Amino acid sequence: MAPLAQAIFEADRFKRRVEVATELLCRSRPVTSAELELARDVVERVEADRSLTTVGDVARTAGLAVRVLQRLFAAKVGVTPKWVLQRYRLHEAAARLEASAPPSLASLAAELGYADQAHFTRDFSTVVGCSPRAYAHRARAR
């Protein structure tokens, strides 16, 4: 029997079992680092601040060089800052396209920081599986 299971099994009361389990789990909990907290804070900022549309914007806001931000994300997040930005922008796009009167694709692309509508449409189609126009039609049909 595993040591954790053995310690819990040997505890005489339910309350003591919970205490033993909590104590053992807290000891094995990963320790957060300043880098991990910074990465979490940056991801949360990207989620909350729609004005951040480029990796350069994110790096400036975090007070980091772009390359340092990229290395931080590679080590602590597992994806690039560009990937995170794109996912939040596309979630925003999907939500806006579900409105009863969605914005034009050109204005939506510009508001989300895309250089042009074609690039926005390509990214949206790749991630969502259909064009923004088809997504908006399906959303209105529901």
N, C-alpha and C positions, 0 to 999 in steps of 0.2 A: 504494500500500500504506500502511496506517495506520502511524504512527510506532512504536507498540508492536510491531506485527508485523515491521516493518522492522528494529528493533533486535534482536529475538529471532532473526530470520532471519540477520542478519549475525554473530551470535556464533559462534565457531568450534567450541565443544564443547558437549555437552548440559548439563554442569554450569554453564557460563557462561550458557547460554540461561535456565536456571532462575534464576540470580542476577539477570540483567537483568530478567526478568519480575517477580520479587519486588520488586526495587528500584522499578521503574516503578509497579507496583500499590500499593506502600506509599505512594508519593508522592501517588497519586490517592485514597487512602482518605479517607473523610469524617472530619473531626475531631469527636470527641465533645465535648459541652459539659457543663457542670455540670447544666444543665436536663435534658438528655437522660439523663444518669446518674441523676438524681433520679427521672425518670419511669420508667426501667427498674426502679429499686429499689422504687418504690411498686407497680408491677405485680407484681413478684416477691413482695412482702410480701402483697399481696391473694391471690395464688395459695397462699402457704404458711399464712397465718393465717386460718382459717375463722371466727374470732370477729369479723372485720371484715365487717359485714353492711350498713352504710349508707355513703353518701358522706361523711357527717359523721365516722364512725369512721375512715375512711381519711385524711381531712384532718387529724384530730387526731393520728393516728399519725405522719403525715408532717410535722407541725408547720406546716401551711399552713391558710389560710382556705379554705373550700369553693370560693369563686369562683376563687381562685388555682389550686387543684387542677384545676378544670374547664378553665381557660385552658391550663394546662400540658398536660393530656391532649389538648386540641384541637390544640395546636401540635406535640406530640412523639409522641403515640400515635395520633392520628387518630380516636379514639372517646372517648366520655365515660367517666368513672370508673364511673358507674352501669352502663354496658354491660359493662365489664370485670367488675365485681362479679357481675352477673347471669349472665354466661357461666360464671364459676368456680362459682357456686352451682348452676347447672343441670348442670354436669359432675359435681359432687358428688352431686346428686340422682340422676342417671342411674346412677352407680356404686352408690349405695345401693339403688336399685330393682332392680339386677341380682342382689342377694344372694338366697340361697335363702329367706330369711325377711325380706323387705323391711319397713321400718317403716311405720306407718300414714301416710297422706298428710298428715293434720293434724299429727302430731308432726314429720314431715320438714319440712313448710312452716315450722313454728315454729323448728326447729333451724337452718334456713337463713336465718332473719331475715325471713320473710314475715309480714305482718300477719294473713293468713288463708289457708286452703287454696284458696279460689277464685282468689285472685291468683296463687298458686304454680301452680295447674293451668293458668291462662290463659297465663302466661309459658312454662311447660314446653311446652304444646301448640303455641304459636306458634313456638318455636325448634326443637323436636324433630320436630314434625309429627304427634304423637299425644299422647293424654292420658298422664299418669304411670301410671295404672292399666293402660292398654293396653300401655305400654312394659314394665311389670313382668311382665305376662302373656307377652308375646313373649320377654322375656329368660329366663323360666323354661322356656318351650317349647323353647328352643335346647339 
